[in-house]
Amino acid sequence: MLGTLARHAAAVPLAETDVLATWLATEAGLVVPESGPLTVAVERVTTWPQCGPVLATRRGPDALYVALVDSPPLTDSGHNLAGEPRGAVEFDAAAADVVQLPLTVADELTIRGAWCRCVQIVGAFDAAAELTVAHTETRVQFGRPLGAFQAVQHALATMLGEIERARAATTLAVTAAAQYGFADARTGYATTVAKVAVGRAVAPVTTIAHQLHGAIGTTAEHPLWRATMRARSWADEFGGTSWHARRLATLTATPNPWYVTVGRV
């Protein structure tokens, strides 16, 4: 569902409501509305800040502080590159209604968010690829479709190869979450691998898509930017590529390389 919505550029906070906020509220024992959207603020930054109640979080040295904010006061309200609303939520971590949770919950929140963004980015990749292939098949230059030129074919092959590598890593993370749950270390490892693979694919995929579209792909009226700019924005959320690469290096720091090869980390 997340991938399909992203592929069709549907701007809805499904990941925030279903995978993040509802789960976090359950962990914290907080009562949320039975229907309607929710969202989460991680270290003050929240996605979809005005869609409904916000589960505001702050990570401390010994605990994760969580509070349910119905009408959050927003600062730095704005949008990401794809035009999705973003903002910052202020809350007092020492207030009486703030719940303290173990840091393992904070770690799982990051993994859940990164997992969602990987699935969504692959969906956005699929949209960019579909638009790019269609454009190169119909756009005629020098009496031939763009897709007939070898350089264009090579660029398309590179872009599609990056997408499939990202998809393979994300599929592993989806499978791990389905089999073991998000709290399991194997899911954390697979999601970290996926976030690195997907993040590294963002630049070549979006760059090639816009190059092959030419000037038309940079206009606000063309649907391409709704896929590429979402991918670029989502790649930095819940830990960027470099952050997850460092985490992956830590996870795989073992004297036995065979454990890394078979995923026993």
C-alpha positions in Angstrom: 0.0 0.0 0.0 2.8 2.4 0.9 4.6 1.7 -2.4 1.5 2.0 -4.5 0.5 5.3 -2.9 4.0 6.7 -3.5 4.0 5.5 -7.1 0.8 7.5 -7.7 2.1 10.5 -5.7 -0.8 10.3 -3.2 -0.1 12.7 -0.5 -1.5 11.0 2.6 0.1 10.3 6.1 -0.5 6.6 6.0 2.9 5.6 7.2 2.8 8.1 10.0 -0.6 7.0 11.1 -0.5 3.2 10.8 3.1 2.2 11.2 4.4 4.9 13.5 1.9 6.8 15.6 -0.6 4.1 16.4 2.2 1.7 17.4 4.0 4.3 19.5 0.7 5.3 21.3 0.1 1.7 22.2 3.7 1.4 23.5 3.2 4.5 25.6 -0.3 3.6 26.8 -1.7 6.8 25.3 -5.3 7.0 24.1 -5.7 8.3 20.6 -8.8 8.9 18.5 -10.4 5.8 17.1 -10.4 7.2 13.6 -8.6 9.9 11.6 -4.9 10.5 10.8 -2.1 10.8 13.3 1.5 11.8 12.9 4.8 11.7 14.8 7.4 14.3 15.7 10.9 13.0 16.0 13.3 15.3 17.7 10.9 18.2 17.2 10.5 17.7 13.4 7.1 16.4 12.3 5.6 15.3 9.0 2.1 16.4 8.2 2.0 18.6 11.3 -1.6 19.7 10.9 -3.2 16.4 9.9 -4.3 15.5 13.4 -2.9 14.7 16.9 0.9 14.5 17.1 2.9 11.9 19.0 5.8 14.2 20.0 9.1 12.4 20.9 12.4 13.4 22.3 15.3 11.0 22.9 17.2 11.5 26.1 20.3 9.8 27.4 18.3 7.2 29.3 14.8 7.2 27.9 12.5 8.2 25.0 10.0 10.9 26.1 6.6 10.8 24.4 3.6 13.0 24.6 0.3 13.3 22.8 -0.2 16.8 21.5 -3.7 17.5 20.1 -3.1 21.0 18.8 0.6 21.4 18.6 2.2 24.9 18.5 4.3 24.8 15.3 7.6 26.6 14.6 9.5 26.5 11.3 6.4 25.4 9.4 7.0 24.8 5.8 7.4 22.1 3.1 9.9 19.6 1.8 11.2 19.5 -1.8 8.1 17.6 -2.9 5.7 20.1 -1.3 4.7 17.9 1.7 4.1 19.9 4.9 6.7 19.8 7.6 7.1 21.6 10.9 8.7 21.6 14.3 6.7 20.8 17.5 7.7 22.1 20.9 6.8 20.2 24.0 8.1 20.0 27.6 9.7 16.7 28.3 9.4 17.3 32.0 5.6 17.8 31.9 3.4 15.5 34.0 1.7 13.9 31.0 4.9 12.9 29.3 5.6 9.1 29.1 9.1 7.7 29.4 9.9 4.6 27.3 13.1 2.6 27.0 15.6 3.6 24.3 14.8 0.3 22.5 11.5 1.9 21.5 13.4 4.9 20.1 15.5 2.5 18.1 12.5 0.7 16.8 10.8 4.0 15.9 13.8 4.9 13.7 13.8 1.5 12.0 10.1 1.7 11.4 10.4 5.1 9.9 13.4 4.1 7.7 11.5 1.0 6.6 8.5 3.0 5.5 10.7 5.5 3.6 12.5 2.7 1.7 9.2 1.2 0.6 7.9 4.7 -0.4 11.1 5.6 -2.3 11.0 2.4 -4.4 7.4 3.3 -5.3 8.5 6.8 -6.3 11.4 5.2 -8.3 8.8 3.1 -10.2 6.8 6.2 -11.1 10.0 8.0 -12.3 11.0 4.9 -14.4 7.5 4.6 -15.9 7.4 8.2 -16.9 11.0 8.2 -18.3 10.5 5.0 -20.4 7.3 6.4 -21.8 9.0 9.7 -22.6 11.9 8.1 -24.4 9.6 5.9 -26.5 7.4 8.8 -27.7 9.8 11.8 -27.9 11.4 12.0 -31.3 14.8 13.7 -31.9 16.6 13.7 -35.3 13.9 11.6 -36.8 14.2 8.8 -34.2 12.6 8.1 -30.7 15.0 8.9 -27.9 14.9 5.3 -26.8 16.6 4.3 -30.1 19.8 6.0 -29.2 22.4 3.8 -27.5 23.4 6.5 -25.0 19.8 6.7 -23.9 19.5 3.0 -23.6 22.6 2.8 -21.5 21.2 5.5 -19.2 17.9 3.7 -18.9 19.7 0.5 -18.1 21.7 2.2 -15.4 18.6 3.8 -13.8 16.6 0.5 -13.9 19.6 -1.4 -12.4 19.8 1.0 -9.5 16.0 0.7 -8.9 16.2 -3.1 -8.9 19.1 -3.1 -6.5 17.1 -0.8 -4.1 14.0 -3.0 -4.6 15.9 -6.2 -3.7 17.2 -4.7 -0.5 13.8 -3.3 0.4 12.2 -6.6 -0.3 14.6 -8.2 2.2 13.6 -5.7 4.8 9.9 -6.2 4.2 10.3 -10.0 4.5 12.3 -9.6 7.7 9.6 -7.4 9.2 6.9 -9.8 8.2 8.7 -12.8 9.7 10.4 -11.4 12.8 8.7 -8.0 13.6 10.3 -4.6 13.7 11.8 -5.1 17.1 14.0 -8.0 15.9 17.7 -7.3 15.2 17.4 -9.0 11.9 14.8 -6.6 10.7 17.0 -3.7 11.9 19.9 -5.0 10.0 17.9 -5.6 6.8 16.3 -2.1 7.1 19.7 -0.5 7.5 21.0 -2.3 4.4 17.9 -1.2 2.5 18.2 2.5 3.6 21.8 2.5 2.4 21.0 0.8 -0.9 17.9 3.0 -1.5 19.7 6.2 -0.5 22.6 5.6 -2.8 20.2 5.0 -5.7 18.3 8.3 -5.2 20.9 10.5 -7.0 21.5 8.4 -10.1 17.8 7.5 -10.6 16.5 11.0 -10.2 19.4 12.6 -12.2 19.0 10.2 -15.1 15.2 10.7 -15.1 15.5 14.4 -15.4 18.3 14.3 -17.9 16.3 12.1 -20.3 13.2 14.3 -19.9 15.2 17.4 -20.7 13.7 20.8 -19.9 10.1 19.4 -19.7 11.0 17.3 -16.6 11.9 20.4 -14.6 8.5 22.1 -14.9 6.0 22.2 -12.1 3.3 21.0 -14.5 5.1 17.7 -15.3 4.4 14.8 -12.8 8.1 13.7 -12.8 9.1 16.0 -9.9 6.4 14.6 -7.7 8.3 11.3 -7.8 11.9 12.5 -7.8 11.6 15.2 -5.2 9.7 12.9 -2.9 12.5 10.3 -3.2 15.2 13.0 -2.5 13.3 14.3 0.5 12.4 10.9 2.0 16.0 9.7 1.7 17.1 12.1 4.5 14.3 11.2 7.0 14.7 8.7 9.8 18.4 8.6 9.3 20.1 9.6 6.1 22.3 7.4 3.9 25.5 8.2 5.7 24.0 7.7 9.2 22.7 4.2 8.2 26.0 3.4 6.5 27.8 4.1 9.8 25.3 2.0 11.6 25.8 -0.8 9.1 29.5 -0.6 9.7 29.0 -1.0 13.4 26.6 -3.9 13.0 29.0 -5.8 10.7 32.1 -5.2 12.8 32.7 -8.8 13.6 35.9 -10.9 13.5 34.1 -13.6 11.4 33.2 -12.3 7.9 31.1 -15.4 7.3 28.5 -14.1 9.8 28.1 -10.9 7.7 27.8 -13.0 4.5 25.0 -15.1 5.9 23.3 -12.3 7.8 24.1 -13.6 11.2 24.8 -10.2 12.9 
